[in-house]
Amino acid sequence: MKDAELVSLVGYHRVIAVVRAGSAESAFRAAEAAVLGGIKLIEVEVRTPGSFRVIADLCHSCGDRAVIGAASVSDHDQVDRAIKSGAQFISMPHTSPALIESCKQHRISPIVGAFTPTEIASARAMAVPLVMIFPAIMAGGPEYVEAITTRFSDLRVGAEGGVAPENVVEFFEAGAFVVAMGRRLFTETDLQNENYDAITERSRGLLRLAGVV
């Protein structure tokens, strides 16, 4: 997927669901539930057992309904395995010039995590399509996002880490281009109880808050 295509999809759909679970089956079913709820952008955390198989299975079962990426990628081997599994984009929690260059060489779009203005400026200098402030709530929440977006107005900035249904509207009002939500969408209780219907309904509500539906 080209950078421009990813940016277009992210700008339209506005919400990325980041799934991490205790098993591959749970992660797969949770991701499917989010897609059923209308979310079109799914990341599978590579720390999930069998994560690369989950990515491949989701690409096969949901490829016509959602875009599947790999989350929390931190080394070259994970980039390679994610691509071989069919991931359409790579999300990393930090600003790594080496991994960004690896993504460019493999012609796969990176979503880059950054915390400080210096890291954000470094990511911009590497011409990444999207920077996620992470962890956003610890950085200062919506107020910090607003401060960043007003000073880096030429950069698409998202928020991840501490984003919840209770504050998602505030993040968008602060100028976030996209939000990513993990455990507040895929709650531990729902995963343990296999309550995937709750994930579907929460996904629908999240998209309404984001103004997508």
Phi, psi and omega in degrees: 000131179283156182304315183297323179292317178297315180300318179297315180295315181296317180296330181277317187269334164070348183229130173248128176264124183250109185259131172222129183217173182280349179212160178296320181297315180297317179298317180298313182292323178294317178297317177301321179296320178295319178296319177299329178280358174108355180286132186254353182237113184238133171244137175253120180292133183291347176283348176290133176305131179068027187302321184287329174291323177299316178301313181298317181294321179292321177300323181287317187271332186239009187300336179268358182237346184206160175256129188249130178231174177253134184249156177060034178287131186228359177208171186293325179297320179292323175301312182297313181293322179297316179297316179296334179278350178105005180304139183261349172204162181241131177244126180239147184279358186219173178261100183243107179305322182295316181288324176298317178296321178298318178298318179297319179296326180272358179059045175233138187284135175260143166252122193250131177276143178209153183240315184259161175303325179296316178295320179297317178295323178295317178297319178299320180296335179269008174057044176282151183285335186204134177245130177255122173289121186215133349281125191297319184291327179284336178285342181134004176067208183304325180297321179291318177302317179296318179298321180289313185293331178285338181260342176237059188292344180267004185243139176277117186242129176245178181230135178213142180101098183089003176286132183217164177306331183287338183235003185297322179297319179298321179296318179292320178296333179281352177111006179298135178283330182202157171237149174242133183230133181245267188291342176281344175263312178259080186291151180300321180297314180296320179295316181294322182270002182055039180269072185285337176298324179295323178294319178299313181293321178295323178297317178298317179295322179296318179294325176296317178297326180281353180078019181277324180234000000 
